[in-house]
């Protein structure tokens, strides 16, 4: 009996979710496609039907699950209203989701790992660079004409937001006991947007 498209999509999603858990627990080098298939409750053949190799699955896991988890966060930038209010909503949503949404947290953590020593993952690094450039461009468009402080360009403001978000995430992932991004979300957002002076 032929599998339906819906069943195939469910199998693929199960593989992505299992891969996220396995790669997060074991790292790329120690993870195996067979182990991921077992975690997903599918056959190795099913895994190979959807993904030609471990690298393809790793890159799909990061890009697809990150996009899925981050979509509601990015959605906070949509709509009308003052730019700084929309940016604050975005930052609060990001810092909160980082801690409370396991998929977003684990996909972000995987995306920060170096592909050094794994040439098969280099295309993922290029994808990450393109994503960062798109993020920067989108923020610059949003910030253009937003009434920034004298001497602060839209580019500098966009880069300050990106590096603050990435730096906060990297710091918390490295030392989760240091602070709670979710509990500090408003203060972190205000600090990014308005600085640390009155």
C-alpha positions in Angstrom: 0.0 0.0 0.0 1.3 3.4 -1.0 1.9 5.9 1.8 -0.1 9.0 1.7 1.6 12.4 1.4 0.3 13.2 4.9 2.0 10.1 6.3 5.2 10.9 4.5 5.1 14.5 6.0 4.5 13.1 9.5 7.5 10.7 9.1 9.7 13.5 7.9 8.6 15.7 10.8 9.3 12.9 13.3 12.8 12.5 11.8 13.5 16.2 12.1 12.3 16.3 15.8 14.3 13.1 16.6 17.3 14.5 14.9 17.1 17.7 16.9 17.1 15.7 20.1 19.9 13.4 19.0 22.2 16.1 17.6 21.6 18.2 20.7 22.5 15.3 23.0 25.3 13.6 21.1 26.7 16.2 18.7 27.0 15.8 14.9 29.9 13.4 14.9 28.5 10.9 17.3 24.9 10.9 15.9 23.9 8.3 13.3 21.1 8.2 10.9 20.1 4.8 12.2 20.0 6.1 15.8 17.8 9.1 14.7 15.5 6.7 12.8 15.2 4.6 15.9 14.4 7.6 18.1 11.8 8.7 15.5 10.2 5.2 15.5 10.8 4.7 11.8 13.0 2.4 9.8 16.4 3.3 8.5 15.0 3.0 5.0 12.4 5.6 5.8 15.2 7.9 7.0 17.1 7.5 3.8 14.0 8.0 1.8 13.7 11.5 3.2 17.3 12.4 3.7 20.2 11.2 1.6 22.7 11.4 4.5 23.3 12.7 8.0 24.6 16.1 6.8 21.4 16.7 4.8 19.3 15.8 7.8 21.4 18.0 10.1 21.1 21.1 7.9 17.3 20.5 7.3 16.8 20.1 11.1 18.4 23.5 11.8 16.8 25.4 9.0 13.3 24.0 9.1 12.8 23.7 12.8 14.4 27.1 13.4 12.1 28.7 10.9 9.0 27.0 12.4 9.9 28.0 16.0 11.0 31.5 15.1 8.0 32.4 12.8 5.8 33.7 15.7 8.8 35.7 17.1 9.4 37.3 13.7 5.7 37.9 13.4 5.9 40.4 16.2 7.6 42.8 13.8 4.7 42.8 11.4 1.8 45.3 11.5 1.5 49.0 12.3 2.7 50.9 15.3 5.9 52.7 16.3 9.0 50.9 15.2 10.6 50.8 18.7 7.4 49.2 20.2 7.5 46.5 17.5 11.2 45.9 18.0 10.6 45.7 21.8 7.9 43.1 21.2 10.3 41.1 19.0 13.1 41.2 21.5 10.8 40.2 24.4 9.4 37.4 22.3 12.8 36.2 21.2 14.3 36.2 24.7 11.2 34.4 26.2 11.1 31.8 23.4 14.8 31.1 23.7 14.3 29.8 27.2 10.8 28.4 27.0 10.6 26.9 23.5 12.8 23.8 23.5 12.7 23.6 19.7 13.9 27.2 19.2 16.5 26.8 21.9 18.0 23.6 20.5 17.8 24.7 16.9 19.6 28.0 17.8 22.2 26.1 19.8 22.9 23.7 16.9 23.1 26.7 14.5 25.9 28.2 16.6 28.1 25.2 16.5 31.0 25.3 14.1 31.1 23.1 11.0 34.9 23.0 11.2 36.1 19.6 10.4 32.9 18.7 8.7 33.1 19.9 5.1 29.7 18.4 4.3 28.2 21.1 6.6 29.8 24.1 4.9 26.7 24.9 2.8 24.9 25.4 6.1 27.4 28.0 7.1 26.7 29.8 3.8 23.0 29.6 4.5 23.5 31.0 7.9 25.5 34.0 6.5 22.7 34.7 4.0 20.1 34.5 6.8 22.2 37.0 8.9 22.5 39.3 5.9 18.7 39.1 5.3 18.1 39.8 9.0 20.3 42.8 8.9 18.7 44.1 5.7 15.2 43.7 7.1 16.1 45.5 10.3 17.8 48.3 8.4 14.6 48.8 6.4 12.5 48.8 9.6 14.9 51.2 11.3 15.3 53.6 8.4 13.5 56.8 9.4 12.8 55.5 12.9 14.2 58.6 14.6 17.5 57.1 15.8 19.9 59.0 17.9 22.2 61.4 16.1 25.2 59.6 14.7 23.5 56.1 14.8 22.8 54.7 11.4 20.2 52.1 10.6 23.0 49.7 9.8 24.7 50.3 13.2 21.3 49.9 15.0 20.5 46.7 13.1 23.9 45.2 14.0 23.5 46.2 17.6 20.2 44.3 17.8 21.6 41.3 16.0 24.7 41.0 18.1 22.8 41.7 21.3 20.3 38.9 20.5 23.1 36.5 19.5 25.3 37.4 22.4 22.5 37.1 24.9 21.6 33.7 23.5 25.2 32.4 23.4 25.8 33.6 27.0 22.7 31.9 28.3 23.3 28.7 26.4 26.8 28.5 27.8 25.8 29.4 31.4 22.1 28.9 31.9 22.3 29.5 35.7 23.6 33.0 35.2 20.2 34.5 34.3 16.7 33.8 32.9 16.2 35.3 29.4 12.4 34.9 29.8 12.4 36.6 33.3 14.7 39.4 32.1 13.2 39.8 28.6 11.7 43.3 29.1 14.9 44.6 30.8 17.1 43.1 28.1 14.9 44.5 25.3 15.0 48.0 26.9 18.7 47.8 27.3 19.2 46.8 23.7 16.9 49.6 22.4 17.6 52.4 24.8 21.0 51.8 26.3 22.0 51.7 29.9 21.7 55.4 30.7 18.6 57.4 31.7 
